[in-house]
Structures are given as structure tokens and as C-alpha cells.
């Protein structure tokens, strides 16, 4: 079967565009046409069409397609941009449930994306790193897309870019860590709302929702095993049908009193004083997850901790600026390593991690970079030449 990917070969520019569009243009009762018009001139017609076709659901009222206020729309409107929004946007794309559409061609706009994740990316209970390789993606798509070679390349590159922004991490065993525990609740709520929108009567019964979720292979779209999801579905279905609020990480800053024992308070206060607005914004963007290793320290069910590290350090003698281009979000271990010069980021490509001890697992792995966070090459070069242990001048 050859899939027709509609306009997905046009460049969107990242899932952050979905967040920005909803914040800018959505209002209750707005039609898809009005929504797209509200994005001009900040966004091209092609970009706005991609958002309404692939990411947003609609319901038909008075012969108009009205933007459906589901979990994706609510979360974008209610909280600051963070990694959960990016993953929800990708999930909505892969889900391929756009709601009620007046024209048949728009009722299944993303079958190729859905099939890629379910049939190729997912195997043996997890997403596979090898299937995410650009060459492997192209080979798979070449037999399934009704596109010329250039169109297949554009489709693959756009999808690969969207996927890369979500902060998933490769595991040593060749699988991909999707951190589903952090975002499966809003993802399931999004699915339940859209499934009910498309089939109101059957979707009301718990058993019907359970069977639908299994038939749609939601575990594959989350990158986790069927048994993992099966143990969590009943509780989330009950919460949905009872209209109970779900737990969505808000990534709030950690209070100073929570961190560390009293005898280390001086060190903790010093770091809190540097927890500036720029650092706090980046922590929220990354969901308090280390850009190097993907680890996030969890202090309780809703409180997380990470540290903001300045590539070119603040204060004398380095006098680095407190700007996002000079900041990394790191776990305490990698914060210490970058401060001591054991770890650095290549100034040539701005993404490759280098470790002074080359047998370290993070050596030559890519740094996680979210959309909107660009590292200043001048700060990376300063650290690389002046502070990185193998390169820094010897006293």
C-alpha cells in the first residue's frame, strides 16, 4: 500500500510551532479556517495547514470544522513550553485521529507516520535505534510513499527533525528511551478525547476504550511494551470517564529548603542565586532532564531537580554572560564535569559531546537540544580551548 502524505513534505520548523500556534490563534469555537487566518503573517499558509491537518482535531458544528479543545490544546494554553508539549504534538501526529472532517481525504492525514512507528520503529517492546537511522527510514518509506525520491527525502527529514526535538535518548541495548512514565497520562487523555469525538457512543464504556486502545496499539506509539501500558490503562480510563484531573508535570522550580542537608546550605544558596530567569526557562523546556545523559532527579511525584551550567562561567576571570546561548541544563554529575573541564561540547557542530576519558559512555554522543535553544559557538569555543582538560593551557 502506498500512502499519500498530503503536504507533510513542506517544512514545519519543529513541534514548538504547534505550541506557539495554539497559544497565538486558538479561542473557543474557532474554526480551522479562522485558526489558520489568525496565524498570518507570522506563519506561512503551508505551515499553518500542516498544523491543522496533522496535529489538531476538529468537530463539525453547523457545517464548520471547529478546533476541538483536547489535552494538547489545553496543555499548550495553560503551561509554559516544555518537553511534554513537544512529545504530545508528536503523539498527536502519529496517532492520526484528526476528529470530524468534512472531506474524506483529511480524515486520515498521517497514515505513513502511524505505520512507520507501529510497524517499523517499534519492535520487541521498544522503539529501535536502528530503525530511526536516516538510511533505514528512507528504505522503509521508499516502498510505502507515493512520492518521487526528492519527496521521500523531504518527508523523512521533516519527520526526523520533529522526532529529534522530543528529547528521547538511545539506550546501550539499541533501543530508544521514550520516558513514557512522564507523559503517558496526558497522551492517553488526548487519545480518549479524540476517540470519543470520532465514535461517541462506543467510547463511553470502559471496556470499549480499553479494547480501542489495544486495537490502536497505543503502546507502540508510546514506545513501551503492551504489558506496561495494560497495567496503567484501567486507572486512566476511569479518570477520563469521571473527568478527574490527570497528573501532568509542571516542572516547577525546586525550593531551596528541599535541596541538600543543612551543612551544605552555603553551596546550595550560591547556585540558587544563579537560578536566573534564563536558567528557569531552560529547565522547564527540558523538563529538568540532563542534556548530556537524559537523567532527571525526582524529589517527589511532582518535584524535579536539575542544574543550570554556564559554558563560559560567570564571574571573574571568565566573565561569561547569563544568556540561554551560554547555558546547559545538566544533572549534578555532568555539571561538575563541565565545570572541571572533563566534559565539553564540540564548537564545530555545537552538539557532539566529548569526554576527557574516552571510554565514558557519553563520549561522542549527541547533546539533546530542544527547539529554540541554540548554543553560542563563541562560548563553546571558549570552553573547548580554555577549560576542556585535553586542550586547556598547562600552568
C-alpha positions in Angstrom: 0.0 0.0 0.0 1.3 3.4 -1.0 0.5 6.3 1.4 -0.2 9.8 0.2 1.3 12.1 2.8 -0.6 15.3 1.8 1.5 18.4 2.5 3.9 16.9 5.0 6.8 17.3 2.7 6.6 21.1 3.5 8.8 22.2 6.3 7.1 23.0 9.6 10.1 24.0 11.6 9.6 21.9 14.7 6.9 20.9 17.2 7.4 24.2 19.1 5.5 25.8 16.2 2.4 23.8 17.3 2.7 25.2 20.8 3.2 28.8 19.5 0.3 28.5 17.1 -2.2 27.3 19.7 -1.1 30.0 22.1 -1.5 32.6 19.4 -4.6 31.7 17.5 -6.8 29.4 19.5 -10.0 30.6 21.1 -13.1 28.6 22.0 -15.3 27.9 19.0 -12.8 28.9 16.4 -12.9 27.2 13.0 -9.9 25.6 11.3 -10.1 28.3 8.6 -10.2 31.1 11.2 -7.4 29.4 13.2 -5.1 29.4 10.1 -6.0 33.0 9.3 -5.1 34.0 12.9 -1.5 32.8 12.3 -0.8 35.0 9.4 1.6 36.7 8.7 3.9 35.0 11.4 3.4 31.7 9.7 3.2 30.6 6.1 0.0 29.1 4.7 1.7 25.8 4.3 2.9 25.7 7.9 -0.5 26.6 9.3 -2.1 23.9 7.1 0.4 21.3 8.4 -0.6 22.2 12.0 -4.4 21.9 11.4 -4.1 18.8 9.2 -1.7 16.7 11.3 -1.7 17.9 14.9 -5.1 19.4 15.7 -8.5 17.7 15.9 -11.8 19.2 14.9 -15.5 18.7 15.3 -18.3 19.6 12.9 -20.7 22.3 14.1 -23.1 24.0 11.8 -21.2 22.7 8.8 -17.9 24.1 10.0 -14.8 22.3 11.2 -14.3 23.7 14.7 -10.9 23.3 16.6 -11.5 20.7 19.3 -10.2 21.7 22.7 -8.4 18.5 23.7 -5.5 17.8 26.0 -2.9 19.1 23.5 -4.8 22.4 23.2 -5.4 22.8 26.9 -1.8 22.0 28.0 -0.4 24.5 25.4 -2.7 27.2 26.6 -2.2 26.6 30.4 1.6 26.0 30.9 4.9 27.2 29.7 6.6 25.4 26.8 8.3 22.2 28.0 9.2 18.8 26.6 5.8 17.4 27.4 4.2 19.6 24.7 6.7 18.5 22.1 6.0 14.8 22.8 2.3 15.4 22.8 2.5 17.0 19.4 4.5 14.1 18.0 2.0 11.7 19.6 -0.9 13.5 18.0 0.8 13.3 14.6 1.5 9.6 15.0 -2.0 8.9 16.4 -3.6 10.0 13.1 -7.0 10.8 14.6 -7.9 14.3 13.4 -11.5 14.2 14.5 -14.5 15.0 12.4 -13.5 16.3 9.0 -15.9 17.3 6.2 -13.7 15.8 3.4 -12.6 12.2 3.4 -9.0 12.9 2.3 -8.5 14.8 5.6 -9.8 12.0 7.9 -6.5 10.1 7.8 -3.8 12.6 7.1 -0.8 10.8 8.6 -1.1 7.1 7.9 2.6 6.9 6.9 3.7 8.3 10.2 1.4 6.0 12.1 2.6 2.9 10.2 6.3 3.9 10.5 6.1 3.9 14.3 3.8 0.9 14.7 5.3 -1.4 12.0 9.0 -0.4 11.7 10.2 1.8 14.6 8.7 -0.5 17.3 9.9 -4.0 17.8 10.3 -6.3 20.8 8.6 -3.9 23.2 10.5 -0.7 22.4 11.5 1.7 19.7 14.7 0.6 18.0 17.6 3.0 17.3 18.5 1.2 14.0 15.0 2.0 12.6 15.5 5.6 13.4 18.6 5.8 11.2 18.0 8.1 8.2 19.1 5.4 5.7 16.8 2.9 7.3 13.9 5.3 7.3 14.4 6.2 3.7 14.5 2.5 2.7 11.2 1.8 4.5 9.5 4.9 3.2 10.6 4.3 -0.4 8.3 1.3 -0.7 5.4 3.0 1.1 5.1 6.6 0.0 3.5 7.7 -3.2 6.3 10.2 -3.8 9.3 10.8 -6.0 12.7 10.4 -4.4 13.0 14.1 -3.5 9.6 14.0 -1.9 10.6 10.9 0.2 13.8 12.7 1.3 11.8 15.8 2.4 9.3 13.7 4.3 11.9 11.7 6.1 14.0 14.8 7.0 10.9 16.7 8.3 9.7 13.7 10.4 13.2 13.0 11.7 13.6 16.6 12.8 10.2 16.6 14.6 11.2 13.4 16.4 14.6 14.6 17.4 13.2 17.6 19.2 11.4 15.4 21.7 14.4 14.6 23.8 14.2 10.8 23.5 17.5 9.0 24.4 19.3 6.0 22.9 19.9 3.1 25.3 23.0 1.0 25.3 21.0 -2.0 24.2 20.0 -0.4 20.9 16.5 0.7 22.0 15.2 4.3 22.5 14.1 5.6 25.9 10.9 7.5 25.4 10.4 8.4 29.1 6.7 7.3 28.7 6.2 7.4 32.5 6.4 11.2 32.4 3.9 11.8 29.6 1.7 8.8 29.0 -1.1 10.3 31.2 -1.7 13.4 29.0 -1.1 11.2 25.9 -3.9 8.8 26.9 -6.2 11.6 27.8 -5.6 13.1 24.3 -6.4 9.7 22.8 -9.6 9.1 24.8 -10.9 12.5 23.9 -10.3 12.1 20.2 -11.6 8.5 20.2 -14.8 9.7 21.8 -15.1 12.5 19.4 -14.9 10.1 16.4 -17.1 7.4 18.0 -19.2 8.9 20.8 -21.4 6.0 21.9 -19.0 3.0 22.0 -16.2 5.1 23.5 -18.2 5.8 26.7 -17.9 2.3 28.1 -14.6 1.4 29.9 -14.3 -1.9 28.1 -14.8 -0.2 24.7 -12.0 2.3 25.4 -9.7 -0.5 26.6 -10.3 -2.5 23.5 -9.9 0.5 21.3 -6.5 1.4 22.9 -5.3 -2.1 22.4 -6.5 -2.3 18.8 -4.8 1.0 18.0 -1.6 -0.3 19.6 -1.0 2.8 21.7 1.9 1.1 23.4 3.8 1.2 20.1 3.1 4.9 19.8 4.5 5.5 23.3 7.5 3.2 22.7 6.7 0.8 25.6 5.6 -2.8 26.0 1.9 -3.9 25.8 2.1 -5.2 29.4 3.5 -1.9 30.7 0.5 0.0 29.2 -2.0 -2.6 30.1 -1.3 -2.2 33.8 -2.0 1.6 33.6 -4.9 1.8 31.2 -7.8 0.9 33.6 -6.9 3.7 36.0 -6.6 6.3 33.3 -9.8 5.2 31.6 -11.6 5.6 35.0 -10.1 9.0 35.5 -11.2 10.1 32.0 -14.8 8.9 32.3 -15.0 10.5 35.7 -13.5 13.7 34.3 -10.8 13.7 37.0 -7.7 15.8 36.6 -4.6 14.0 35.5 -1.1 14.4 36.7 0.9 16.5 34.2 4.4 17.5 35.2 4.6 21.3 35.6 8.3 21.4 36.1 8.2 24.0 38.9 11.4 25.3 40.4 12.7 23.5 43.4 12.5 25.4 46.7 16.0 25.9 48.3 15.0 24.2 51.5 14.4 20.9 49.7 17.9 20.6 48.4 20.6 19.0 50.5 21.3 18.8 54.2 21.9 22.0 56.3 25.7 21.6 56.4 25.8 22.2 52.6 23.4 25.2 52.6 26.1 27.7 51.5 26.8 25.8 48.3 23.1 25.4 47.5 22.3 29.1 48.1 25.1 30.1 45.7 23.6 28.0 43.0 20.1 29.2 43.7 21.2 32.8 43.3 22.3 31.9 39.8 19.0 30.2 39.0 18.0 33.2 36.9 15.0 33.6 34.6 17.0 32.2 31.7 18.0 29.1 33.7 14.5 28.5 34.9 13.1 28.8 31.4 15.5 26.2 30.1 14.9 23.8 32.9 11.2 23.9 32.1 11.9 23.4 28.4 13.9 20.3 29.1 11.6 19.0 31.8 14.5 19.2 34.3 16.3 16.5 32.3 20.1 16.5 31.7 21.0 17.4 28.2 24.0 15.0 28.3 22.7 11.8 29.8 18.9 12.3 29.9 18.7 11.7 33.7 16.2 13.7 35.7 16.3 13.8 39.5 12.9 13.3 41.0 12.4 14.5 44.6 8.7 13.6 44.9 5.8 12.9 42.5 5.7 16.5 41.1 9.1 18.0 42.1 12.2 17.6 39.9 15.7 18.9 40.1 18.4 19.9 37.6 21.2 22.5 37.5 21.9 25.3 35.0 25.5 25.2 33.9 27.2 28.1 32.2 29.5 27.1 29.4 31.7 30.1 29.8 31.5 30.5 33.6 30.1 33.6 35.2 32.3 35.9 37.2 36.0 36.5 37.1 38.2 35.5 35.4 35.9 34.2 32.7 33.1 36.8 32.7 30.6 34.7 30.8 27.1 36.1 30.2 23.9 34.8 31.7 22.1 34.1 28.4 20.4 30.9 27.1 23.1 30.5 24.5 25.6 30.1 27.3 23.6 27.7 29.5 23.1 23.9 29.6 20.6 22.0 31.7 22.5 19.2 33.5 22.4 16.7 36.3 24.8 17.5 39.2 27.4 14.9 37.9 27.7 16.4 34.5 27.5 19.9 35.8 30.6 19.1 37.9 32.3 17.5 34.9 31.8 20.5 32.6 32.9 22.9 35.3 36.1 20.9 35.9 36.8 20.5 32.2 36.3 16.8 32.0 33.4 17.2 29.6 32.9 19.7 26.7 30.8 20.2 23.6 32.4 20.5 20.2 32.4 24.1 18.9 32.5 22.8 15.3 29.0 21.2 15.2 27.6 22.5 18.5 26.2 19.1 19.5 28.8 16.4 19.9 29.8 15.6 23.5 33.5 15.0 24.2 34.7 13.4 27.4 38.4 13.6 28.5 38.2 9.9 29.4 37.1 8.4 26.0 35.7 5.2 27.5 33.0 7.2 29.1 29.5 6.3 27.8 28.6 9.9 26.8 31.8 10.4 24.7 30.9 11.4 21.1 27.2 11.1 21.8 24.9 13.9 20.6 23.7 16.6 23.1 20.0 16.9 23.4 18.9 20.3 22.1 15.3 21.5 22.2 13.8 23.8 19.5 14.6 27.4 20.4 17.7 26.6 22.3 20.8 27.4 20.3 24.3 27.3 21.9 26.7 30.2 21.2 29.7 28.8 19.3 31.9 31.5 20.9 31.0 30.1 24.4 31.6 26.6 23.2 34.9 27.5 21.7 36.0 29.3 24.9 35.3 26.2 27.0 36.8 23.9 24.4 40.1 25.9 24.1 40.4 27.3 27.6 38.7 24.8 30.0 38.4 21.4 28.4 41.1 19.2 30.1 42.8 17.8 26.9 43.1 21.3 25.3 43.5 23.8 28.1 46.8 25.6 28.6 49.1 24.0 31.2 50.2 26.1 34.1 
